[in-house]
Amino acid sequence: MQWSWFARKTADSTNSPSPSDAELAERLRQRDEHAFLRLYDLHRSSVLRFLLHMTGSITAAEELTQEVFVVILDAMCAGTVGQFDPQRGTWEGYLLGIARNLARAERRKMHRVVSLESLLETPEWNLLLQKFCENVQVGDVQTTLMVRSELQALYRAISDLPDHYREAVVLCSLQEKSYRDAAAILQCSEGTVASRMNRAKAILAAKLRRTAQGKISAPAILPGKEGSDVRTAIEANRN
């Protein structure tokens, strides 16, 4: 089956009730084109946000997002969608796992520091800035500009983190996934995710101190869905 219809939307692709992950999987096994479009509509934004944070490039993120769904589309055409098990995870997590592997390959291929200038003008970045300003109750323009500058410094520091630390920060803080969900995507334990988050915050705090960016802190902007309770997550993993 060809997939030239990949970018074509159907009239009811976004208006119909969201099917369960199991239902979507079954319909994809039957090579249902509408099911694929529904999957795309439901999870494209999440995949794109993750790849924006991981690559620091709008162009790369958009191209890799398409690649993620082409992987699913090719699997559907080949009858191998059965590799996804709704009993073990969600479609979003499965797609983010594919995106994670593609992002790592992209960064190895680029071998250079990515400019974040265009990324810092995206709605995703402005939403991050708005949320932080609301959390710290920033009201005046001058302070907002100062916070924006310091958030840019923090974001650049995040982009320089080793892959395993950056993935944890992006998932748990920037995309507000729980340690449990992040662990499923990263294929590690919850305790490992918690440990990576703790270590990433320490690295970021040190980098901000060295660059004299002292008015905001990494823990303040990167609380994670579990908050700062790293010990709880590690103990839960041991039990």
C-alpha positions as CSV (number, residue, x, y, z in Angstrom):
1,M,0.0,0.0,0.0
2,Q,1.3,3.4,-0.9
3,W,1.3,6.3,1.5
4,S,1.0,9.3,-0.7
5,W,-2.1,10.3,1.3
6,F,0.1,10.8,4.4
7,A,-0.4,14.6,4.6
8,R,-4.0,14.5,3.6
9,K,-6.5,15.1,6.4
10,T,-10.0,13.7,6.5
11,A,-13.0,15.7,7.5
12,D,-13.7,13.7,10.7
13,S,-10.0,13.0,11.7
14,T,-10.1,15.6,14.5
15,N,-13.8,15.7,15.4
16,S,-14.5,12.1,16.2
17,P,-14.1,10.8,19.8
18,S,-10.6,9.7,20.7
19,P,-10.2,5.9,20.3
20,S,-8.3,3.9,22.9
21,D,-4.8,2.9,22.3
22,A,-5.9,-0.7,21.9
23,E,-8.5,0.2,19.4
24,L,-6.1,2.3,17.4
25,A,-3.6,-0.6,17.3
26,E,-6.2,-3.0,16.0
27,R,-7.4,-0.6,13.3
28,L,-3.8,0.0,12.2
29,R,-3.3,-3.8,12.0
30,Q,-6.2,-3.8,9.6
31,R,-4.4,-1.0,7.6
32,D,-7.1,1.6,8.3
33,E,-5.9,4.9,6.8
34,H,-8.2,6.9,9.0
35,A,-6.8,5.3,12.1
36,F,-3.3,6.4,11.1
37,L,-4.5,10.0,10.5
38,R,-6.2,9.9,13.9
39,L,-2.9,8.8,15.5
40,Y,-1.1,11.6,13.7
41,D,-3.7,14.2,14.9
42,L,-3.6,13.0,18.5
43,H,0.2,12.8,19.0
44,R,1.9,15.0,16.4
45,S,2.2,18.0,18.8
46,S,3.7,16.0,21.6
47,V,6.3,14.4,19.3
48,L,7.1,17.8,17.8
49,R,7.6,19.5,21.2
50,F,9.9,16.7,22.3
51,L,12.0,16.9,19.2
52,L,12.1,20.7,19.3
53,H,13.7,20.5,22.8
54,M,16.0,17.6,21.8
55,T,17.4,19.0,18.6
56,G,17.1,22.8,19.2
57,S,16.1,23.1,15.5
58,I,12.7,23.8,14.1
59,T,13.6,22.3,10.7
60,A,15.1,19.2,12.2
61,A,12.2,18.7,14.6
62,E,9.6,19.0,11.8
63,E,11.5,16.6,9.6
64,L,12.0,14.0,12.4
65,T,8.4,14.3,13.4
66,Q,7.5,13.2,9.9
67,E,10.0,10.4,10.1
68,V,8.4,9.1,13.3
69,F,5.0,8.7,11.7
70,V,6.6,7.3,8.5
71,V,8.0,4.5,10.7
72,I,4.5,3.7,11.9
73,L,3.1,4.1,8.4
74,D,5.6,1.7,7.0
75,A,4.9,-0.8,9.8
76,M,1.2,-0.6,9.1
77,C,1.8,-1.2,5.4
78,A,4.1,-4.1,6.2
79,G,1.7,-5.6,8.8
80,T,4.2,-5.2,11.7
81,V,2.3,-2.7,13.9
82,G,1.7,-5.6,16.3
83,Q,5.1,-4.7,17.9
84,F,3.1,-2.1,19.8
85,D,1.5,-3.6,22.9
86,P,-1.2,-1.4,24.6
87,Q,-0.8,-3.5,27.8
88,R,2.8,-2.3,28.2
89,G,2.5,1.4,27.3
90,T,0.7,4.1,25.4
91,W,0.9,5.2,21.8
92,E,2.4,8.5,22.9
93,G,5.2,6.8,24.8
94,Y,5.8,4.5,21.9
95,L,6.1,7.4,19.4
96,L,8.3,9.4,21.8
97,G,10.6,6.3,22.1
98,I,11.0,6.3,18.3
99,A,11.5,10.1,18.4
100,R,14.2,9.7,21.0
101,N,16.2,7.3,18.8
102,L,15.9,9.5,15.8
103,A,17.0,12.6,17.8
104,R,20.1,10.9,19.1
105,A,21.0,9.8,15.5
106,E,20.4,13.4,14.3
107,R,22.7,14.9,17.0
108,R,25.5,12.4,16.2
109,K,25.1,13.3,12.5
110,M,25.2,17.0,13.0
111,H,28.4,17.2,15.1
112,R,27.9,20.9,15.8
113,V,26.2,23.3,18.2
114,V,22.7,24.1,17.0
115,S,21.7,27.7,16.9
116,L,18.6,28.3,19.1
117,E,17.7,31.7,17.8
118,S,14.8,30.6,15.6
119,L,13.6,28.1,18.2
120,L,13.4,30.9,20.8
121,E,10.7,32.6,18.7
122,T,8.3,29.6,18.6
123,P,5.0,29.4,20.4
124,E,6.4,26.5,22.4
125,W,9.2,28.8,23.8
126,N,6.8,31.7,24.5
127,L,4.5,29.3,26.4
128,L,7.4,28.2,28.5
129,L,8.3,31.8,29.3
130,Q,4.7,32.7,30.1
131,K,4.3,29.8,32.5
132,F,7.5,30.6,34.3
133,C,6.6,34.3,34.6
134,E,3.2,33.3,36.1
135,N,4.8,31.0,38.6
136,V,7.2,33.6,39.9
137,Q,4.6,36.4,39.5
138,V,6.5,38.6,37.1
139,G,4.5,41.6,36.2
140,D,6.5,44.4,34.6
141,V,8.1,44.4,31.1
142,Q,11.7,45.0,32.3
143,T,11.6,41.9,34.6
144,T,10.0,39.8,31.9
145,L,12.9,40.7,29.5
146,M,15.4,39.8,32.2
147,V,13.7,36.5,32.9
148,R,13.6,35.8,29.1
149,S,17.3,36.3,28.8
150,E,18.1,34.0,31.8
151,L,15.7,31.4,30.5
152,Q,17.5,31.4,27.2
153,A,20.8,30.8,29.1
154,L,19.1,27.9,30.9
155,Y,17.7,26.5,27.7
156,R,21.1,26.6,26.1
157,A,22.6,24.8,29.1
158,I,19.9,22.1,28.7
159,S,20.8,21.7,25.1
160,D,24.4,21.0,26.1
161,L,23.5,18.2,28.6
162,P,24.5,14.6,27.7
163,D,21.6,12.8,26.0
164,H,20.4,10.8,28.9
165,Y,20.2,13.8,31.2
166,R,18.6,16.0,28.6
167,E,16.0,13.4,27.8
168,A,14.9,13.2,31.4
169,V,14.7,17.0,31.7
170,V,12.7,17.4,28.5
171,L,10.2,14.6,29.4
172,C,9.8,15.3,33.1
173,S,10.1,19.1,33.3
174,L,9.4,20.6,29.8
175,Q,6.7,18.0,28.9
176,E,5.6,17.3,32.5
177,K,5.7,13.5,32.3
178,S,5.7,11.5,35.4
179,Y,8.8,9.5,36.3
180,R,6.9,6.4,35.6
181,D,5.9,7.5,32.1
182,A,9.4,8.8,31.4
183,A,10.9,5.5,32.5
184,A,8.7,3.6,30.1
185,I,9.8,5.8,27.2
186,L,13.5,5.8,28.2
187,Q,13.4,2.0,29.0
188,C,14.9,2.4,32.4
189,S,13.7,2.4,36.0
190,E,11.8,5.2,37.8
191,G,14.8,5.5,40.1
192,T,17.1,6.0,37.2
193,V,14.9,8.8,35.9
194,A,14.9,10.4,39.3
195,S,18.6,10.1,39.6
196,R,19.2,11.6,36.1
197,M,16.9,14.5,37.0
198,N,18.7,15.2,40.2
199,R,22.1,15.1,38.5
200,A,20.9,17.3,35.6
201,K,19.6,20.0,37.9
202,A,23.0,20.0,39.7
203,I,24.9,20.4,36.3
204,L,22.5,23.1,35.2
205,A,22.8,25.0,38.5
206,A,26.6,24.9,38.2
207,K,26.6,26.1,34.6
208,L,24.3,29.0,35.5
209,R,26.6,30.0,38.4
210,R,29.6,30.0,36.1
211,T,27.8,32.3,33.6
212,A,26.7,34.6,36.4
213,Q,23.0,33.9,35.6
214,G,21.9,33.9,39.2
215,K,18.4,35.3,39.4
216,I,16.7,32.1,38.5
217,S,17.7,28.5,39.4
218,A,17.4,25.2,37.6
219,P,15.2,23.6,40.3
220,A,12.8,26.6,40.1
221,I,12.1,26.1,36.4
222,L,12.7,22.4,36.3
223,P,10.5,21.0,39.1
224,G,9.4,17.8,37.3
225,K,6.0,16.3,37.7
226,E,7.2,14.5,40.8
227,G,8.5,17.8,42.3
228,S,11.9,17.5,44.1
229,D,11.0,14.3,45.8
230,V,13.7,12.2,44.2
231,R,14.2,10.0,47.2
232,T,10.6,8.8,47.0
233,A,11.0,7.7,43.4
234,I,14.2,5.9,44.2
235,E,12.7,4.1,47.2
236,A,9.7,3.1,45.1
237,N,12.0,1.6,42.5
238,R,13.7,-0.5,45.2
239,N,10.4,-2.0,46.6
